[in-house]
């Protein structure tokens, strides 16, 4: 606690200075207006793969090397990687946190993830064994060569590469048990990295499954001064097999051809029992099946002697989702099926060249490129009303949402004395089409956006121990296509969500500053942004008491200011610590339910990570985070607190055993108030569990070679939410 208080005192002293700097930079920048999609609720996600970027990563003697975009850290032989997954390791990196499975830099969700040129989602990265990594590169914001819809940062991970005819891998089994309910989940995992001649093969496979019981809750609904008490109990059954296979062929040392095939399937069965005022319980049975197949082809020609590089990417993706819901109530039974199909095709071409003398490594680099993406999402809902059908109409609904996104960009990057800089500009068009195929109704919306980006960093001393970096960025959002679909999606017995086909894409302007001191031992950062047309989710109550949640564009300007401080240091030979304190000021300036919310809201966040090297073969970790209660418009988010510990022992010959315990976890709960109703949650019980992981690391052939060229590939996540 003393560490947190000390950190907060430290950030308060620096906050005023950093904020003044941000205001000066913002004043001298663009006066355009923009907006951010600040989704207040999260639903299922579908990972849509965007583009690749191949570039060499040079590992230097220093652990951390700063750049205009962020920093690169060398993880070769890093003791912190021992016995950890990537999810556990990231908390020890400057400015990085993993919150409820979401990777963030300075509190903003990371948009793109790279792993050796293979397309990955955040979930796949977080499960990787950390000790197979060679380096990690963090960029604070996406550049102009990326889609402007990617509003967060970038995380690039590079794996160690075997020499010719060499290989290494990992096989592990993890079991997790809930201490209160006794439910157990299983996750077998396997990874192999193999090189033979010009061929490189990486396969990553896992399966996650089991039965889980959610925490019991009491919900109190206040409608017209009448109190309704709902007691809810959730049970989940999950089966999730996944595989990713990537193959790369080195054609002639200057050019390469690569391909990746990703398959994913998820079966999630949920049963929810809700008892209202002691009456006969309402039962919701939900069966959701989702499968995804995605393929990528990549051709790269690296003309190093001419300072040029050509890259062509083709992405094809097909995803299908089917959901079956059945309600059993006191007076009525209802059932309906929802089918959703997503297809994506994208072609991208990039050209990179050095200006001036091509053989000069520090010569300015010019990047040119273009891409076009076509995405189609089909929704089909079939309702089968049994006994009254109070919630749903009996009509079958059939809609289609289409998105077309052409993009062109230019980026110039270089170094002037000690100042490292990169500037870029892209033009992007978002064309959105929505069609009600049954009634022949269509809605079209086209937006054009010019999006500048600028980043710079300046060492404050000759040794590079202290560095100052700034950025400016304009971005436009991609609308989740489910927000266009007006079909009703039920999320509980008394609440449903509905899309809005008349939405327009939000946009934003953001400026940020980061001060790295003592070779990133102390990192202070701040950012400020203004948003236009950001999405807000408004609740209304029907005459039968059902709550409907629907997105709309906010007509007012929203403002956000964030400050964070990160301290990381190896205190002794056996103790390494990382402490983070973050403070967000949010003024969403929106009207919901006829009430204007325009006050600045405070959202603090604290986290700690400690690594203890107990002996040559044994290490332990103690981690925790705390986020107090805060309000966002008409929604009150109750605090989250987590504390977990783990211990790992290496038995030799690649065999190790890890035990982890979630000692304390109070989950996030949400109160919602609106016109004519108020929903309050109570008795939300904490979660405690313990997990065991048995792992075998193997290798063969030649000794592992850490020197490699890393393929970097980008991912975009589209949220299917309320």
BADO-588493 format. One record per residue (C-alpha): residue in three letters; x, y, z. Coordinates in steps of 0.5 Angstrom, whole numbers, plus 500, padded with zeros to 3 digits. Example, Ala and Ser with C-alpha at 12.3 -4.5 7.8 and 13.67 -1.06 7.14 Angstrom:
BEGIN
 residuo   u   v   w
     Ala 525 491 516
     Ser 527 498 514
***
This chain:
BEGIN
 residuo   u   v   w
     Unk 500 500 500
     Unk 506 505 502
     Unk 508 503 495
     Unk 502 505 491
     Unk 501 512 496
     Unk 508 514 494
     Unk 507 512 487
     Unk 501 517 487
     Unk 505 522 490
     Unk 510 522 485
     Unk 505 522 479
     Unk 501 528 482
     Unk 508 532 482
     Unk 509 530 475
     Unk 502 531 473
     Unk 501 538 472
     Unk 508 539 468
     Unk 506 534 463
     Unk 499 536 462
     Unk 502 543 461
     Unk 506 540 456
     Unk 500 536 452
     Unk 496 543 452
     Unk 502 547 449
     Unk 503 541 443
     Unk 495 540 442
     Unk 495 548 442
     Unk 500 548 436
     Unk 497 542 433
     Unk 491 541 428
     Unk 484 544 431
     Unk 480 538 427
     Unk 475 535 431
     Unk 474 527 432
     Unk 471 522 436
     Unk 473 515 440
     Unk 468 509 440
     Unk 468 508 448
     Unk 464 502 448
     Unk 461 501 455
     Unk 459 494 454
     Unk 463 488 451
     Unk 460 482 448
     Unk 463 477 443
     Unk 469 479 439
     Unk 471 476 432
     Unk 478 477 430
     Unk 479 480 423
     Unk 486 480 420
     Unk 488 486 417
     Unk 496 487 414
     Unk 503 484 415
     Unk 509 488 416
     Unk 516 485 415
     Unk 522 489 418
     Unk 528 487 421
     Unk 529 487 429
     Unk 536 489 431
     Unk 538 486 438
     Unk 543 490 441
     Unk 547 489 448
     Unk 542 494 452
     Unk 536 491 454
     Unk 531 496 452
     Unk 532 501 446
     Unk 528 507 445
     Unk 525 509 438
     Unk 521 515 436
     Unk 515 510 436
     Unk 516 506 443
     Unk 521 501 445
     Unk 524 495 444
     Unk 526 490 449
     Unk 531 484 449
     Unk 528 478 452
     Unk 534 473 450
     Unk 536 469 457
     Unk 531 474 461
     Unk 530 471 468
     Unk 523 474 468
     Unk 521 470 463
     Unk 522 463 467
     Unk 516 459 468
     Unk 511 465 466
     Unk 506 466 460
     Unk 507 472 456
     Unk 501 474 460
     Unk 504 474 466
     Unk 511 477 463
     Unk 507 483 460
     Unk 506 486 467
     Unk 514 487 468
     Unk 515 491 461
     Unk 514 499 462
     Unk 507 502 461
     Unk 504 495 459
     Unk 498 492 463
     Unk 493 486 462
     Unk 487 487 465
     Unk 481 482 464
     Unk 485 479 458
     Unk 486 486 455
     Unk 493 488 453
     Unk 494 496 454
     Unk 499 501 454
     Unk 498 507 459
     Unk 491 505 459
     Unk 489 504 452
     Unk 488 498 449
     Unk 493 495 444
     Unk 490 495 437
     Unk 495 490 433
     Unk 499 484 435
     Unk 505 481 431
     Unk 508 474 432
     Unk 514 472 427
     Unk 509 474 421
     Unk 504 470 424
     Unk 497 473 425
     Unk 495 472 432
     Unk 490 475 437
     Unk 491 477 444
     Unk 489 471 447
     Unk 494 467 443
     Unk 500 471 445
     Unk 498 471 452
     Unk 498 463 452
     Unk 505 463 449
     Unk 511 461 454
     Unk 515 467 455
     Unk 521 463 455
     Unk 521 462 447
     Unk 521 470 446
     Unk 527 473 443
     Unk 524 480 444
     Unk 518 485 444
     Unk 517 491 441
     Unk 512 496 444
     Unk 509 502 440
     Unk 505 507 443
     Unk 500 508 437
     Unk 499 505 430
     Unk 502 509 425
     Unk 499 512 418
     Unk 501 505 415
     Unk 496 502 419
     Unk 489 503 418
     Unk 486 509 422
     Unk 481 505 425
     Unk 487 502 429
     Unk 487 507 435
     Unk 491 503 440
     Unk 498 501 440
     Unk 502 496 437
     Unk 505 490 441
     Unk 510 486 437
     Unk 513 479 439
     Unk 519 475 436
     Unk 521 468 438
     Unk 527 465 438
     Unk 529 462 431
     Unk 532 455 431
     Unk 538 454 426
     Unk 538 449 420
     Unk 535 443 421
     Unk 533 445 429
     Unk 527 445 432
     Unk 524 447 439
     Unk 517 447 443
     Unk 513 446 449
     Unk 508 441 451
     Unk 504 443 457
     Unk 497 441 461
     Unk 494 446 465
     Unk 488 445 470
     Unk 484 450 474
     Unk 479 449 480
     Unk 474 454 483
     Unk 475 453 490
     Unk 468 454 492
     Unk 464 451 487
     Unk 469 445 485
     Unk 469 446 477
     Unk 475 444 474
     Unk 477 447 467
     Unk 483 443 462
     Unk 488 446 457
     Unk 493 442 453
     Unk 497 446 449
     Unk 503 445 444
     Unk 508 449 440
     Unk 513 447 435
     Unk 518 451 432
     Unk 522 448 426
     Unk 527 450 421
     Unk 530 446 415
     Unk 534 449 409
     Unk 529 454 406
     Unk 523 452 410
     Unk 521 455 417
     Unk 514 452 420
     Unk 511 454 426
     Unk 505 450 429
     Unk 501 453 435
     Unk 495 448 438
     Unk 491 448 444
     Unk 484 446 447
     Unk 481 449 453
     Unk 474 446 456
     Unk 471 445 462
     Unk 465 447 466
     Unk 465 453 470
     Unk 460 457 475
     Unk 459 464 475
     Unk 458 468 481
     Unk 451 469 484
     Unk 448 476 484
     Unk 442 479 487
     Unk 439 485 482
     Unk 434 490 485
     Unk 430 493 479
     Unk 427 500 481
     Unk 421 501 476
     Unk 416 506 478
     Unk 418 506 486
     Unk 417 498 485
     Unk 422 494 488
     Unk 424 487 484
     Unk 429 483 487
     Unk 432 478 482
     Unk 437 472 484
     Unk 441 470 478
     Unk 446 464 478
     Unk 450 462 471
     Unk 453 456 469
     Unk 458 455 463
     Unk 460 449 459
     Unk 466 451 454
     Unk 470 447 449
     Unk 475 451 445
     Unk 480 448 440
     Unk 485 452 436
     Unk 490 451 431
     Unk 495 456 427
     Unk 500 453 422
     Unk 505 458 419
     Unk 510 456 413
     Unk 515 460 410
     Unk 520 459 404
     Unk 526 463 403
     Unk 526 464 396
     Unk 533 467 394
     Unk 535 470 401
     Unk 532 477 398
     Unk 525 474 397
     Unk 520 470 401
     Unk 513 467 400
     Unk 509 465 407
     Unk 503 462 408
     Unk 498 461 415
     Unk 492 457 416
     Unk 488 459 422
     Unk 482 455 425
     Unk 478 456 431
     Unk 472 453 434
     Unk 468 455 440
     Unk 462 451 443
     Unk 459 455 449
     Unk 453 453 453
     Unk 450 457 458
     Unk 444 456 463
     Unk 442 462 467
     Unk 437 461 473
     Unk 433 468 475
     Unk 428 468 481
     Unk 424 474 481
     Unk 421 476 487
     Unk 421 468 490
     Unk 416 466 484
     Unk 418 460 479
     Unk 425 461 476
     Unk 426 464 469
     Unk 431 459 465
     Unk 435 462 459
     Unk 439 456 455
     Unk 444 459 451
     Unk 448 455 446
     Unk 453 459 442
     Unk 457 455 436
     Unk 463 459 432
     Unk 468 457 427
     Unk 473 461 424
     Unk 478 459 418
     Unk 483 464 416
     Unk 488 464 410
     Unk 494 469 409
     Unk 499 469 403
     Unk 505 474 403
     Unk 510 475 398
     Unk 516 480 400
     Unk 522 482 396
     Unk 528 485 400
     Unk 532 489 395
     Unk 537 491 401
     Unk 543 493 396
     Unk 538 498 393
     Unk 535 500 399
     Unk 528 498 397
     Unk 523 493 399
     Unk 516 490 396
     Unk 511 487 400
     Unk 504 484 398
     Unk 499 481 402
     Unk 492 477 401
     Unk 488 475 407
     Unk 481 471 406
     Unk 477 470 412
     Unk 470 466 413
     Unk 467 466 420
     Unk 460 463 422
     Unk 456 464 428
     Unk 450 460 431
     Unk 446 462 437
     Unk 440 458 440
     Unk 436 461 446
     Unk 431 458 449
     Unk 427 462 455
     Unk 422 458 460
     Unk 418 463 464
     Unk 412 462 469
     Unk 407 464 463
     Unk 411 463 457
     Unk 416 459 453
     Unk 420 462 447
     Unk 426 460 443
     Unk 430 463 437
     Unk 436 462 433
     Unk 441 467 430
     Unk 446 466 425
     Unk 451 470 423
     Unk 456 470 417
     Unk 463 474 416
     Unk 467 474 410
     Unk 473 478 409
     Unk 478 479 403
     Unk 483 484 403
     Unk 489 486 398
     Unk 495 490 400
     Unk 501 492 397
     Unk 507 496 400
     Unk 513 499 398
     Unk 519 502 402
     Unk 525 505 400
     Unk 531 509 403
     Unk 532 517 400
     Unk 539 519 398
     Unk 544 514 398
     Unk 541 507 399
     Unk 547 504 403
     Unk 547 509 408
     Unk 543 505 414
     Unk 541 512 417
     Unk 538 515 411
     Unk 531 517 411
     Unk 526 512 409
     Unk 520 513 405
     Unk 514 508 405
     Unk 508 508 400
     Unk 502 503 400
     Unk 495 502 399
     Unk 490 497 401
     Unk 483 495 400
     Unk 478 491 404
     Unk 471 488 403
     Unk 467 485 409
     Unk 460 482 409
     Unk 456 480 415
     Unk 450 477 414
     Unk 445 476 420
     Unk 439 471 420
     Unk 434 470 426
     Unk 429 465 426
     Unk 424 466 432
     Unk 419 460 434
     Unk 414 463 439
     Unk 411 458 444
     Unk 406 460 448
     Unk 405 467 447
     Unk 412 470 445
     Unk 412 476 449
     Unk 419 478 447
     Unk 419 476 440
     Unk 416 477 434
     Unk 415 471 430
     Unk 417 474 423
     Unk 424 471 420
     Unk 429 477 420
     Unk 435 477 414
     Unk 440 483 414
     Unk 446 484 411
     Unk 452 489 413
     Unk 458 491 408
     Unk 464 495 409
     Unk 469 497 404
     Unk 475 500 406
     Unk 480 503 401
     Unk 487 506 404
     Unk 493 509 401
     Unk 499 512 406
     Unk 505 515 406
     Unk 510 515 411
     Unk 517 518 412
     Unk 522 516 418
     Unk 529 519 419
     Unk 534 522 424
     Unk 536 529 425
     Unk 542 529 430
     Unk 539 526 436
     Unk 532 527 434
     Unk 529 521 432
     Unk 522 522 428
     Unk 517 519 424
     Unk 511 523 420
     Unk 506 520 416
     Unk 499 521 412
     Unk 494 516 410
     Unk 487 517 406
     Unk 482 512 408
     Unk 474 511 406
     Unk 469 508 410
     Unk 463 506 406
     Unk 458 502 410
     Unk 452 499 407
     Unk 446 496 411
     Unk 440 492 408
     Unk 434 489 410
     Unk 433 483 405
     Unk 426 482 407
     Unk 423 488 406
     Unk 428 491 401
     Unk 430 497 405
     Unk 437 500 405
     Unk 442 505 408
     Unk 448 507 405
     Unk 454 511 409
     Unk 460 514 406
     Unk 466 517 410
     Unk 472 520 407
     Unk 478 522 412
     Unk 485 524 412
     Unk 489 522 418
     Unk 496 525 420
     Unk 501 522 425
     Unk 507 524 428
     Unk 512 521 433
     Unk 519 524 435
     Unk 523 522 441
     Unk 530 526 443
     Unk 535 523 448
     Unk 536 528 454
     Unk 543 525 455
     Unk 549 523 451
     Unk 548 516 454
     Unk 541 515 452
     Unk 539 514 459
     Unk 533 519 459
     Unk 529 520 453
     Unk 523 524 452
     Unk 518 522 446
     Unk 511 525 444
     Unk 506 523 439
     Unk 500 526 435
     Unk 495 522 431
     Unk 488 523 428
     Unk 484 517 427
     Unk 477 514 425
     Unk 473 508 428
     Unk 471 502 424
     Unk 463 501 426
     Unk 462 494 429
     Unk 457 491 424
     Unk 453 488 429
     Unk 451 495 431
     Unk 448 496 425
     Unk 443 490 425
     Unk 437 492 428
     Unk 435 485 430
     Unk 434 484 438
     Unk 439 480 442
     Unk 437 478 449
     Unk 442 478 454
     Unk 438 477 460
     Unk 431 475 462
     Unk 429 483 462
     Unk 434 486 458
     Unk 436 486 450
     Unk 440 490 445
     Unk 438 492 439
     Unk 443 495 433
     Unk 442 502 429
     Unk 443 502 422
     Unk 444 510 422
     Unk 450 510 426
     Unk 456 514 423
     Unk 464 512 425
     Unk 467 516 430
     Unk 473 520 430
     Unk 479 523 435
     Unk 485 527 435
     Unk 490 525 441
     Unk 497 528 443
     Unk 501 524 448
     Unk 508 525 451
     Unk 512 520 455
     Unk 519 521 459
     Unk 523 515 460
     Unk 528 516 466
     Unk 534 512 468
     Unk 534 507 462
     Unk 526 506 463
     Unk 527 505 470
     Unk 522 510 471
     Unk 517 512 466
     Unk 512 518 466
     Unk 507 519 461
     Unk 500 523 459
     Unk 495 524 453
     Unk 490 528 452
     Unk 484 527 446
     Unk 478 530 444
     Unk 472 525 441
     Unk 466 527 436
     Unk 461 522 434
     Unk 463 517 439
     Unk 458 511 441
     Unk 454 511 447
     Unk 449 506 449
     Unk 442 508 451
     Unk 437 504 455
     Unk 430 505 455
     Unk 424 501 458
     Unk 418 498 454
     Unk 411 498 457
     Unk 412 491 459
     Unk 418 493 463
     Unk 424 490 458
     Unk 430 494 458
     Unk 433 495 451
     Unk 440 498 450
     Unk 441 501 443
     Unk 447 505 441
     Unk 447 512 438
     Unk 452 517 436
     Unk 454 522 441
     Unk 453 530 439
     Unk 457 533 444
     Unk 465 533 444
     Unk 468 528 449
     Unk 475 529 452
     Unk 479 525 456
     Unk 486 526 459
     Unk 490 520 462
     Unk 497 520 466
     Unk 501 514 468
     Unk 507 512 472
     Unk 511 506 472
     Unk 517 504 476
     Unk 521 497 474
     Unk 527 495 477
     Unk 531 489 480
     Unk 532 491 487
     Unk 536 485 489
     Unk 539 479 485
     Unk 533 475 487
     Unk 528 481 487
     Unk 525 485 481
     Unk 519 489 482
     Unk 514 493 477
     Unk 509 498 480
     Unk 504 502 476
     Unk 499 508 478
     Unk 494 511 472
     Unk 489 516 473
     Unk 484 518 468
     Unk 480 524 467
     Unk 474 523 463
     Unk 469 528 461
     Unk 464 524 456
     Unk 459 530 455
     Unk 453 526 453
     Unk 446 526 454
     Unk 443 519 456
     Unk 435 518 458
     Unk 434 526 458
     Unk 440 527 463
     Unk 446 531 461
     Unk 453 528 464
     Unk 458 533 463
     Unk 462 532 469
     Unk 470 530 469
     Unk 470 523 472
     Unk 476 520 476
     Unk 478 513 474
     Unk 485 511 478
     Unk 488 504 477
     Unk 494 501 481
     Unk 498 494 479
     Unk 504 491 482
     Unk 508 485 480
     Unk 514 482 484
     Unk 518 476 481
     Unk 523 472 486
     Unk 528 468 484
     Unk 528 463 490
     Unk 534 459 487
     Unk 537 456 481
     Unk 531 452 479
     Unk 525 455 483
     Unk 522 462 482
     Unk 516 465 485
     Unk 511 471 483
     Unk 506 476 487
     Unk 502 480 483
     Unk 496 484 484
     Unk 491 490 481
     Unk 486 495 484
     Unk 481 499 480
     Unk 476 503 485
     Unk 469 504 483
     Unk 468 510 478
     Unk 462 512 474
     Unk 461 513 467
     Unk 455 517 465
     Unk 449 513 467
     Unk 453 507 469
     Unk 456 505 475
     Unk 462 501 475
     Unk 464 497 482
     Unk 471 496 483
     Unk 476 491 481
     Unk 481 488 486
     Unk 485 482 484
     Unk 491 478 488
     Unk 495 472 485
     Unk 501 468 487
     Unk 505 463 483
     Unk 511 458 484
     Unk 515 455 479
     Unk 520 449 479
     Unk 525 446 474
     Unk 526 439 475
     Unk 531 439 469
     Unk 531 436 462
     Unk 526 441 460
     Unk 521 439 465
     Unk 517 444 470
     Unk 511 444 475
     Unk 508 451 476
     Unk 502 452 481
     Unk 498 459 481
     Unk 493 461 486
     Unk 488 467 485
     Unk 488 469 492
     Unk 483 474 492
     Unk 478 477 486
     Unk 472 481 486
     Unk 470 482 479
     Unk 467 488 476
     Unk 459 489 477
     Unk 455 494 474
     Unk 449 498 476
     Unk 445 502 471
     Unk 440 507 472
     Unk 435 510 466
     Unk 429 514 465
     Unk 424 510 469
     Unk 428 504 472
     Unk 434 503 476
     Unk 438 496 476
     Unk 443 495 482
     Unk 447 489 484
     Unk 449 486 490
     Unk 452 480 494
     Unk 457 479 488
     Unk 461 474 491
     Unk 469 474 490
     Unk 472 468 486
     Unk 478 464 488
     Unk 481 458 484
     Unk 488 455 484
     Unk 491 452 477
     Unk 497 447 476
     Unk 501 447 470
     Unk 506 441 468
     Unk 510 443 462
     Unk 516 439 458
     Unk 520 444 454
     Unk 524 440 448
     Unk 529 442 443
     Unk 533 438 438
     Unk 538 439 432
     Unk 543 445 432
     Unk 543 450 437
     Unk 538 455 438
     Unk 540 462 434
     Unk 537 468 437
     Unk 539 472 431
     Unk 533 473 426
     Unk 529 477 421
     Unk 522 478 425
     Unk 516 478 421
     Unk 511 483 423
     Unk 503 482 422
     Unk 498 486 424
     Unk 491 484 427
     Unk 484 488 428
     Unk 479 486 433
     Unk 472 488 431
     Unk 467 488 437
     Unk 460 485 437
     Unk 457 488 443
     Unk 451 492 445
***
